[in-house]
Every structure is written in structure tokens, then in C-alpha cells.
Amino acid sequence: MMEKIAKQVASSSASLVVRRISVLATTAVSTAVIARMLDTEDYGQLQASLAVWAIALTTCEFGFGPVLSREFTAQAERRPALLRAGRDLQGLLGLLGLLGFVGAGVVVGVHSTQGQIYLALAPSVAFAAYSGGRSYFLAVFETQRLVRIDVTVALVQCAAVVAVAVTTNSPVLIALTTGVAMAVNTAWVGIAAQRRLGAVRADRATYRTLTRQVLPLGLSSVISRIYLSIDLVLLGWLALDSETAYYAGAVKIVAFLNTLTGLVVSAALPGLSALRDDPEAMLKLAGRLMSWVSVTVLPCFVITAVFARTACQVLLGDKFEDAAPLVVILVAAGIVAAASQVFGALLTAVDVVKPMLFQNLVGVIINVAGNLVLIPRYGAYASAGFTLLTELIVCGGSLLTLSRRFPVGASLLVTARPLVAVAVAGLTGALLVDQPWAGIPASLLVLAVMFRLLHCWPAELVPQRFRRPSVEPAVLAASEQPRS
């Protein structure tokens, strides 16, 4: 069973990675245009407002995504009722979020740029009601449909954002376009899932049970989002606009990479949940997750850190060169966060959520307090440093909680060889950092050679047509029978 689930997870993850690469490509194009079209003040205000929007969206999602993925897997016969209950509960949160954004826009000032951005983003928050549809398609491993929807919306969004940025230079209209695209994407996926499962009313017991299940995870996810995004909000209040813009640009680059880990983990959560009664098999799947992240996400992080200045110039423009050191610090935080996501998925699969809530709360308190004290003196570097510290606290807490319940050492050992390969590739790039046109291809070549020599690439990630033919177990067993 574990092998079947591992193959399903690998296939689902591969589809989602293809989807994410496509979305990242369009996002990179729109980000490059926006960063060049807006001045640093408008860019900083836009990104700070989008950080608040991200916190609001996470509050509306409130842990329903992973809980519904887990329950869709465990209770296949109750999927329609679960989807309906999730839609109604998240719809209520979305309505509250909409009212909150409208209120924030009025308080900040309807004639100010930031106030108008809040008002432009407000309607999109209400579409959180349809977020559960994504969990359904992930749970049944039908990720290709998600890929088609997401890529279609991303292409249209990219074209629209670029057109708005070039013709108007308006951060308000850019925010409006971004919000509309997110709303369309969420509603499209949610309605598709609803049509698949049909319209079914959920009883009160389903609402109560689902609320009880999401509450600790929801609080944990909101707190996690706060410590990931609050620094950008605080920078907008306490630092120069240029500091905010540089940090926002660095965050945007690293966020591209962070989402890759999130996609792999999201695809794996239903599989981990299905194996929750078999700890040995679950840990083996977790080990494979760590291996997949080590050979896909980790090299991207390291090469980005080595060529941070080039990344800033290409994605954001020459005026963002000073963001390069911030990218390096945030990449380190992103690598730690990648491990945290895998550990968090394991804890979520076995319904161990309260420790995550506590460690995230400790992290956000340290993050907010540190930023308030040190931003006036050290600016964006204080925010980047406390982001790294917070990720270390959260990752260490998750690993400690897991180690008390499961022997996780073997799952971590699988990353040893990929770490060596990535380190050698990173060193190669560092030697050629002043010639990125040669250093980046050389790093990738060395990485491929090291992966080959150390046999790092997992078999599950090799396309079927490139795999070596293997002897079926039944045939092998028959061949080993003694002959008379």
C-alpha cells in the first residue's frame, strides 16, 4: 500500500511542480514589470498591503485545507457533507475578512494609496468559501485538473497585470487585478469540486466536528502566517520606503521557492494521513518527501543565494541590487522552513497540532518584539534576521515533537547525499559568482554530475518511459522456487 501511495504522491507532486513552475514563470514576469514600473514608495506600499492580504487569506483558510484533505481521505463516503460544511464555515470567515478590509481601507483613508489598495483587495477575501475544492482534488490525486485551471488563470492574470502596470503605473489597479484573479481561481476550483460531489446538506454534528478539528490548526496557521508576513507590515510603518521595497523584493524572490515545498507537502498530506495507522510506512514516505525536497527545492535555494545579486537584477531591476544580502538571509530561512513544512505535515497527519500552535506562538512573539525594537536601528536586516530565527524555533520545535513520538533519524539520513551534491554545486557557483553567465550553467552541470555519481535522484521522480525495466516481484519469487 505504501508503494502505491508513494507513486500517487510522486505523480501528484510532479503535476503540481509543473503547475507551479508555470505559475512562477508568469509571476516572475509580472513581478519584473511591476518592480520596474512603480517607484520604490508605491512598490513598498503595494507589497506591504499584499502582506496584510496574505494574513487575511490565511485567516479565512484557517486550517481547513489540510484538515479537509485528511478527512476526505479518511471518510470518502462523507466528502459531500464535509465540502459543504467547509464552504459554509469558510464563507463566514470570508465575509468577516471582507468587512475587515473595508474597515481598514476607511481607517487608513479612502483617498490614500494604501487605503485604496485595501478596498480593491476586499472583495477577493470573500471567495475563501470555495477554498475546500482544492483539498478535494488533492485528496483524490486529481491534480492535473488543478494544473489546467491554475495555469489558465495565471496566464490571464500575468497578461492583465503587465498591461495595467505598463499603461497606468497604478498600484491600486494592480492590486485589484491580483484580487480578481485569485477570486476567479478559487471559485473555479471550488465550483468544480461541488459539481463533482453534488449539493448535500451537512448536519450540525459535521459542523461541530469540523470546527473542533480546524481550530488548533487554524490558530497555528494564522500565527505562522503572521510571523512570515508581519515584518513587511512593520517595515512599512517603521522604516524608510526604500527599505520596505528592498525587503519586499527579497521576500518575493524567496517566496517563489518556498511555494515549491508547499506543493510537494500538500500533495503528500493525503498519503501521510492514509498511513497514519502504520508509523513505519508513514516515516518511509516522509523520508521520500525529504529526499524529493532535497533534490528539487534545496538546489534552487542554494543557487539563488549564491547568485542573489543576479536574481535581484533579473527579477526586480538594477535599483534592487541592494536587496541581495537580504535574499541570502531569507534563503537560509527558506531552507529551514522547507524542513518545517515536512515535519508539520507529519504532525498534521497524526493530528498532533497543539505543540505546533505553541511553538508558532513563541515564534511570532519573538518576531514581532524583535522587529519593533530593532527595525528603527537596523531596518530590513533586523526583519530578515528575525525571520531566520523564527524559522529555526519552529523547525526545532517540530523536530523535537516528532522525535518524541517517532524515530525520525532514518528519514533525515536520506538527505545526506543530496546535501553533499548541492554543497559542491554551490561552491562551484561561488567561485564563478562574478561571471553568472558561466557560473550558473557550471553549477547546474556539477549538480547533475554529483546527483548521478551519488545516486541522489529518487526513482519515483524518474518519468516512466525513462525507467529501467524491473522484474516483477511475482516473477522473481517464482524464479527462486527450488526445482524438482
TORMI-534085 format. One line per field, with one value per residue (C-alpha): residue in three letters; x, y, z. Coordinates in nm, 2 decimals. Each point is the difference from the previous one (the first is absolute). Example, Ala and Ser with C-alpha at 12.3 -4.5 7.8 and 13.67 -1.06 7.14 Angstrom:
res: [Ala:Ser]
east: [1.23:0.14]
north: [-0.45:0.34]
up: [0.78:-0.07]
This chain:
res: [Met:Met:Glu:Lys:Ile:Ala:Lys:Gln:Val:Ala:Ser:Ser:Ser:Ala:Ser:Leu:Val:Val:Arg:Arg:Ile:Ser:Val:Leu:Ala:Thr:Thr:Ala:Val:Ser:Thr:Ala:Val:Ile:Ala:Arg:Met:Leu:Asp:Thr:Glu:Asp:Tyr:Gly:Gln:Leu:Gln:Ala:Ser:Leu:Ala:Val:Trp:Ala:Ile:Ala:Leu:Thr:Thr:Cys:Glu:Phe:Gly:Phe:Gly:Pro:Val:Leu:Ser:Arg:Glu:Phe:Thr:Ala:Gln:Ala:Glu:Arg:Arg:Pro:Ala:Leu:Leu:Arg:Ala:Gly:Arg:Asp:Leu:Gln:Gly:Leu:Leu:Gly:Leu:Leu:Gly:Leu:Leu:Gly:Phe:Val:Gly:Ala:Gly:Val:Val:Val:Gly:Val:His:Ser:Thr:Gln:Gly:Gln:Ile:Tyr:Leu:Ala:Leu:Ala:Pro:Ser:Val:Ala:Phe:Ala:Ala:Tyr:Ser:Gly:Gly:Arg:Ser:Tyr:Phe:Leu:Ala:Val:Phe:Glu:Thr:Gln:Arg:Leu:Val:Arg:Ile:Asp:Val:Thr:Val:Ala:Leu:Val:Gln:Cys:Ala:Ala:Val:Val:Ala:Val:Ala:Val:Thr:Thr:Asn:Ser:Pro:Val:Leu:Ile:Ala:Leu:Thr:Thr:Gly:Val:Ala:Met:Ala:Val:Asn:Thr:Ala:Trp:Val:Gly:Ile:Ala:Ala:Gln:Arg:Arg:Leu:Gly:Ala:Val:Arg:Ala:Asp:Arg:Ala:Thr:Tyr:Arg:Thr:Leu:Thr:Arg:Gln:Val:Leu:Pro:Leu:Gly:Leu:Ser:Ser:Val:Ile:Ser:Arg:Ile:Tyr:Leu:Ser:Ile:Asp:Leu:Val:Leu:Leu:Gly:Trp:Leu:Ala:Leu:Asp:Ser:Glu:Thr:Ala:Tyr:Tyr:Ala:Gly:Ala:Val:Lys:Ile:Val:Ala:Phe:Leu:Asn:Thr:Leu:Thr:Gly:Leu:Val:Val:Ser:Ala:Ala:Leu:Pro:Gly:Leu:Ser:Ala:Leu:Arg:Asp:Asp:Pro:Glu:Ala:Met:Leu:Lys:Leu:Ala:Gly:Arg:Leu:Met:Ser:Trp:Val:Ser:Val:Thr:Val:Leu:Pro:Cys:Phe:Val:Ile:Thr:Ala:Val:Phe:Ala:Arg:Thr:Ala:Cys:Gln:Val:Leu:Leu:Gly:Asp:Lys:Phe:Glu:Asp:Ala:Ala:Pro:Leu:Val:Val:Ile:Leu:Val:Ala:Ala:Gly:Ile:Val:Ala:Ala:Ala:Ser:Gln:Val:Phe:Gly:Ala:Leu:Leu:Thr:Ala:Val:Asp:Val:Val:Lys:Pro:Met:Leu:Phe:Gln:Asn:Leu:Val:Gly:Val:Ile:Ile:Asn:Val:Ala:Gly:Asn:Leu:Val:Leu:Ile:Pro:Arg:Tyr:Gly:Ala:Tyr:Ala:Ser:Ala:Gly:Phe:Thr:Leu:Leu:Thr:Glu:Leu:Ile:Val:Cys:Gly:Gly:Ser:Leu:Leu:Thr:Leu:Ser:Arg:Arg:Phe:Pro:Val:Gly:Ala:Ser:Leu:Leu:Val:Thr:Ala:Arg:Pro:Leu:Val:Ala:Val:Ala:Val:Ala:Gly:Leu:Thr:Gly:Ala:Leu:Leu:Val:Asp:Gln:Pro:Trp:Ala:Gly:Ile:Pro:Ala:Ser:Leu:Leu:Val:Leu:Ala:Val:Met:Phe:Arg:Leu:Leu:His:Cys:Trp:Pro:Ala:Glu:Leu:Val:Pro:Gln:Arg:Phe:Arg:Arg:Pro:Ser:Val:Glu:Pro:Ala:Val:Leu:Ala:Ala:Ser:Glu:Gln:Pro:Arg:Ser]
east: [0.00:0.28:0.16:-0.33:-0.05:0.36:-0.06:-0.32:0.16:0.30:-0.23:-0.21:0.31:0.14:-0.32:-0.01:0.37:-0.06:-0.30:0.20:0.29:-0.25:-0.16:0.34:0.11:-0.30:0.04:0.36:-0.09:-0.27:0.23:0.28:-0.23:-0.16:0.33:0.12:-0.32:-0.06:0.22:0.14:-0.27:-0.29:0.16:0.06:-0.36:-0.14:0.21:-0.08:-0.37:0.03:0.17:-0.31:-0.22:0.20:-0.06:-0.37:-0.02:0.18:-0.25:-0.29:0.17:0.05:0.14:-0.30:0.23:0.21:-0.28:-0.24:0.27:0.05:-0.37:-0.08:0.25:-0.12:-0.37:-0.07:-0.37:-0.04:0.18:-0.31:-0.10:0.35:0.04:-0.33:0.09:0.34:-0.16:-0.24:0.25:0.26:-0.26:-0.07:0.36:0.02:-0.28:0.17:0.32:-0.17:-0.15:0.34:0.17:-0.26:0.03:0.38:-0.03:-0.23:0.23:0.32:-0.18:-0.20:0.20:0.34:0.17:0.01:-0.36:-0.11:0.21:-0.18:-0.34:0.11:0.10:-0.30:-0.25:0.25:0.02:-0.37:0.08:0.17:-0.33:0.12:0.34:-0.10:-0.02:0.38:0.02:-0.24:0.20:0.32:-0.16:-0.10:0.33:-0.17:0.26:0.00:-0.33:0.14:0.30:-0.23:-0.20:0.29:0.22:-0.29:-0.08:0.37:0.06:-0.30:0.10:0.35:-0.12:-0.25:0.25:0.27:-0.25:-0.12:0.35:0.13:-0.30:-0.09:0.29:-0.28:0.06:-0.37:-0.10:0.28:-0.14:-0.36:0.12:0.18:-0.30:-0.24:0.23:0.03:-0.38:-0.06:0.25:-0.14:-0.36:0.07:0.17:-0.27:-0.29:0.16:0.03:-0.35:-0.14:0.20:-0.14:-0.34:-0.20:-0.04:-0.10:0.23:-0.14:0.08:0.23:0.22:0.03:0.09:0.26:0.16:0.02:0.16:0.25:0.11:0.01:0.35:0.15:-0.17:0.14:0.35:-0.02:-0.11:0.28:0.24:-0.12:0.03:0.37:0.06:-0.17:-0.01:0.36:-0.09:-0.30:0.22:0.26:-0.26:-0.08:0.35:0.26:0.07:-0.20:0.32:0.07:-0.35:0.03:0.34:-0.14:-0.32:0.20:0.22:-0.31:-0.16:0.31:0.02:-0.38:0.02:0.22:-0.20:-0.31:0.16:0.05:-0.36:-0.13:0.19:-0.12:-0.36:0.00:0.15:-0.24:-0.28:0.26:0.14:-0.35:-0.08:0.30:-0.05:-0.07:0.32:0.28:0.28:-0.16:-0.08:0.36:0.13:-0.23:0.12:0.36:-0.09:-0.15:0.33:0.19:-0.23:0.04:0.38:0.04:-0.25:-0.05:0.33:0.22:-0.23:0.05:0.38:0.05:-0.23:0.21:0.33:-0.13:-0.22:0.11:-0.07:-0.34:-0.09:0.12:-0.19:-0.33:-0.02:0.24:0.33:-0.15:-0.06:0.37:0.02:-0.26:0.26:0.13:-0.36:-0.07:0.29:-0.14:-0.35:0.12:0.15:-0.34:-0.17:0.22:-0.09:-0.37:0.01:0.09:-0.26:-0.27:0.08:0.01:-0.33:-0.17:0.10:-0.14:-0.32:-0.05:0.01:-0.21:0.27:-0.07:0.02:0.38:0.01:-0.23:0.22:0.33:-0.15:-0.13:0.34:0.15:-0.25:0.06:0.38:-0.04:-0.23:0.18:0.34:-0.12:-0.16:0.32:0.26:-0.16:0.06:0.37:0.08:-0.29:-0.07:0.30:-0.18:-0.31:0.20:0.20:-0.31:-0.17:0.30:-0.01:-0.38:0.03:0.28:-0.23:-0.30:0.21:0.18:-0.33:-0.16:0.30:0.01:-0.37:0.04:0.30:-0.19:-0.26:0.19:0.36:0.06:0.37:-0.03:-0.23:0.27:0.29:-0.14:0.10:0.37:0.11:-0.22:0.15:0.36:-0.10:-0.16:0.29:0.25:-0.23:-0.03:0.38:0.04:-0.24:0.18:0.33:-0.17:-0.24:0.14:-0.08:-0.36:-0.03:0.26:-0.05:-0.37:0.04:0.31:-0.18:-0.29:0.24:0.20:-0.33:-0.12:0.33:0.01:-0.36:0.10:0.31:-0.17:-0.32:-0.21:-0.29:-0.30:-0.14:-0.36:0.09:0.14:-0.26:-0.14:0.14:0.36:-0.01:0.19:-0.22:-0.02:-0.09:-0.35:0.00:-0.22:0.23:0.31:-0.16:-0.09:0.35:0.14:-0.21:0.20:-0.02:-0.08]
north: [0.00:0.24:-0.05:0.08:0.31:0.11:-0.03:0.20:0.26:0.02:0.03:0.26:0.20:-0.01:0.14:0.27:0.09:0.04:0.22:0.20:0.05:0.13:0.23:0.11:0.09:0.22:0.15:0.07:0.19:0.21:0.06:0.12:0.24:0.13:0.06:0.20:0.20:0.11:0.22:-0.14:0.18:-0.14:-0.35:-0.01:0.10:-0.25:-0.29:0.10:0.00:-0.34:-0.13:0.11:-0.17:-0.32:0.00:0.05:-0.28:-0.23:0.10:-0.09:-0.33:-0.07:-0.35:-0.13:-0.10:-0.27:-0.11:-0.05:-0.18:-0.24:-0.05:-0.04:-0.29:-0.16:0.04:-0.03:-0.06:0.33:0.22:0.20:0.09:0.09:0.22:0.18:0.05:0.14:0.23:0.15:0.04:0.16:0.21:0.15:0.07:0.15:0.24:0.11:0.05:0.21:0.23:0.02:0.11:0.26:0.13:0.01:0.20:0.25:0.04:0.04:0.24:-0.05:0.27:-0.16:-0.25:-0.27:0.05:-0.03:-0.32:-0.15:0.08:-0.15:-0.32:-0.03:-0.19:-0.28:-0.10:-0.10:-0.28:-0.20:-0.20:-0.20:-0.09:-0.35:-0.11:-0.01:-0.23:-0.24:-0.03:-0.04:-0.28:-0.20:0.07:0.18:0.27:0.03:0.18:0.25:0.05:0.09:0.25:0.16:0.04:0.14:0.26:0.08:0.07:0.23:0.17:0.06:0.16:0.22:0.11:0.08:0.20:0.19:0.07:0.12:0.22:0.14:-0.04:-0.03:-0.23:0.02:-0.15:-0.26:-0.11:-0.01:-0.22:-0.23:-0.03:-0.08:-0.27:-0.17:0.01:-0.15:-0.27:-0.10:0.01:-0.20:-0.28:0.00:-0.01:-0.29:-0.20:0.09:-0.12:-0.32:-0.08:0.14:0.23:-0.16:0.16:-0.06:-0.07:0.19:-0.28:0.05:0.37:-0.05:-0.28:0.19:0.32:-0.19:-0.16:0.32:0.23:-0.09:-0.04:0.32:0.20:-0.15:0.08:0.36:0.05:-0.15:0.24:0.29:-0.07:-0.05:0.33:0.23:0.12:0.15:0.18:0.13:0.12:0.20:0.17:0.04:0.02:0.19:-0.07:-0.12:-0.25:-0.14:-0.03:-0.18:-0.24:-0.06:-0.08:-0.25:-0.16:-0.03:-0.19:-0.24:-0.05:-0.14:-0.28:-0.05:-0.09:-0.29:-0.18:0.09:-0.17:-0.32:-0.01:0.08:-0.29:-0.24:0.08:-0.23:-0.28:0.06:0.01:-0.33:-0.16:0.15:-0.34:-0.14:0.21:-0.18:0.05:0.36:0.07:-0.16:0.23:0.29:-0.10:0.00:0.35:0.12:-0.16:0.17:0.34:-0.05:-0.06:0.26:0.29:0.01:0.05:0.29:0.16:-0.04:0.12:0.30:0.09:-0.02:0.21:0.22:0.33:-0.15:-0.12:0.36:0.16:-0.24:-0.02:0.34:0.23:0.17:0.23:-0.31:-0.11:0.10:-0.27:-0.28:-0.04:-0.02:-0.28:-0.20:0.02:-0.08:-0.30:-0.14:0.05:-0.17:-0.31:-0.04:0.07:-0.28:-0.25:0.15:-0.06:-0.37:-0.03:0.19:-0.23:-0.30:0.15:0.11:-0.35:-0.15:0.28:0.14:0.37:0.17:-0.01:0.18:0.26:0.06:0.02:0.23:0.23:0.02:0.07:0.28:0.17:0.00:0.11:0.29:0.12:-0.02:0.19:0.27:0.06:-0.04:0.12:0.37:-0.07:-0.28:0.02:-0.29:-0.20:-0.03:-0.14:-0.26:-0.11:-0.05:-0.19:-0.24:-0.03:-0.06:-0.28:-0.16:0.01:-0.15:-0.27:-0.10:-0.02:-0.22:-0.23:-0.03:-0.09:-0.26:-0.16:-0.06:-0.20:-0.16:-0.10:0.27:-0.05:-0.23:0.25:0.27:-0.21:-0.02:0.37:-0.06:-0.08:0.28:0.24:-0.09:0.04:0.34:0.12:-0.08:0.17:0.30:0.02:-0.01:0.29:0.20:-0.03:0.15:0.24:0.30:-0.18:-0.12:-0.07:-0.28:-0.07:-0.09:-0.26:-0.14:-0.04:-0.18:-0.23:-0.08:-0.06:-0.25:-0.18:-0.03:-0.12:-0.27:-0.10:-0.01:-0.15:0.28:0.01:-0.19:-0.27:0.13:0.33:-0.17:0.01:-0.35:-0.01:0.05:-0.26:-0.32:-0.31:-0.19:-0.36:-0.03:-0.13:-0.29:-0.11:0.04:-0.21:-0.27:-0.01:-0.05:-0.31:-0.32:-0.22:-0.37]
up: [0.00:0.09:-0.35:-0.17:0.21:-0.06:-0.37:0.02:0.21:-0.24:-0.30:0.17:0.11:-0.34:-0.15:0.27:-0.06:-0.37:0.09:0.24:-0.24:-0.26:0.26:0.13:-0.35:-0.05:0.35:-0.07:-0.32:0.17:0.30:-0.22:-0.18:0.32:0.17:-0.30:-0.06:0.36:0.21:0.32:0.21:-0.19:-0.03:0.38:0.08:-0.25:0.15:0.36:-0.09:-0.17:0.32:0.20:-0.27:0.04:0.37:-0.07:-0.25:0.25:0.27:-0.24:-0.09:0.37:-0.03:-0.20:-0.29:0.17:0.23:-0.30:-0.20:0.30:0.05:-0.37:0.00:0.33:-0.06:-0.37:0.04:0.18:-0.25:-0.12:0.36:0.09:-0.30:0.07:0.37:-0.10:-0.26:0.26:0.28:-0.23:-0.16:0.34:0.05:-0.35:0.07:0.32:-0.19:-0.26:0.27:0.17:-0.32:-0.08:0.36:-0.04:-0.32:0.16:0.31:-0.21:-0.23:-0.31:-0.18:0.09:-0.22:0.27:0.10:-0.37:-0.03:0.31:-0.16:-0.33:0.16:0.23:-0.23:-0.07:0.36:0.00:-0.25:0.27:0.01:-0.30:0.13:0.10:-0.36:-0.03:0.29:-0.17:-0.32:0.20:0.21:-0.30:-0.18:-0.29:-0.02:-0.38:0.01:0.25:-0.23:-0.29:0.20:0.18:-0.31:-0.20:0.27:0.05:-0.37:-0.02:0.33:-0.12:-0.33:0.19:0.27:-0.25:-0.21:0.31:0.13:-0.33:-0.09:0.34:0.24:0.27:0.30:0.07:-0.34:0.03:0.34:-0.15:-0.29:0.24:0.23:-0.29:-0.14:0.34:0.05:-0.35:0.07:0.34:-0.12:-0.32:0.20:0.28:-0.24:-0.20:0.32:0.10:-0.33:0.03:0.35:-0.04:0.23:0.34:0.33:0.30:0.34:0.32:0.12:-0.32:0.06:0.37:-0.08:-0.28:0.21:0.28:-0.23:-0.18:0.31:0.12:-0.34:-0.12:0.29:-0.07:-0.37:0.06:0.25:-0.25:-0.27:0.24:0.08:-0.38:-0.10:0.29:-0.05:-0.33:0.15:0.29:-0.24:-0.18:0.32:0.15:-0.28:-0.31:-0.31:-0.17:0.28:-0.03:-0.38:0.02:0.26:-0.20:-0.31:0.19:0.16:-0.35:-0.14:0.29:0.01:-0.36:0.15:0.32:-0.19:-0.17:0.34:0.09:-0.32:0.07:0.36:-0.10:-0.25:0.26:0.29:-0.11:-0.04:0.35:0.14:-0.17:0.17:0.35:0.15:-0.14:0.15:-0.18:-0.34:0.08:0.09:-0.31:-0.21:0.21:-0.08:-0.37:0.04:0.15:-0.29:-0.26:0.17:0.02:-0.37:-0.13:0.24:0.18:-0.31:-0.11:0.34:0.00:-0.36:0.07:0.31:-0.19:-0.29:0.21:-0.16:-0.35:0.12:0.12:-0.32:-0.22:0.19:0.16:-0.20:0.07:0.27:0.22:0.01:0.37:0.08:-0.08:0.36:0.12:-0.25:0.14:0.36:-0.11:-0.21:0.32:0.17:-0.30:0.02:0.37:-0.09:-0.26:0.27:0.23:-0.26:-0.02:0.38:0.02:-0.25:0.20:0.32:-0.18:-0.14:0.35:0.14:0.23:-0.04:0.35:0.01:-0.33:0.13:0.30:-0.20:-0.26:0.27:0.16:-0.35:-0.07:0.34:-0.05:-0.36:0.07:0.31:-0.17:-0.31:0.21:0.19:-0.27:-0.33:0.09:0.04:-0.25:-0.24:-0.24:0.13:0.34:-0.17:-0.20:0.30:0.22:-0.29:0.01:0.38:0.00:-0.26:0.21:0.31:-0.19:-0.18:0.32:0.19:-0.27:-0.02:0.38:0.01:-0.28:0.16:0.32:-0.19:-0.29:-0.09:-0.27:-0.04:-0.31:-0.17:0.04:-0.11:-0.36:-0.04:0.06:-0.36:-0.15:0.25:-0.12:-0.36:0.06:0.20:-0.28:-0.25:0.22:0.05:-0.38:-0.04:0.27:-0.19:-0.31:0.17:-0.19:-0.33:0.04:-0.37:0.06:0.37:-0.01:-0.28:0.16:0.34:-0.17:-0.19:0.31:0.18:-0.26:0.00:0.38:0.01:-0.25:0.18:0.34:-0.13:0.16:-0.24:0.14:-0.22:0.05:-0.17:-0.32:-0.28:-0.08:-0.35:0.13:0.28:-0.04:-0.03:0.32:0.08:0.15:0.35:-0.08:-0.29:0.22:0.27:-0.24:-0.14:0.35:0.06:0.02:-0.30:0.03]
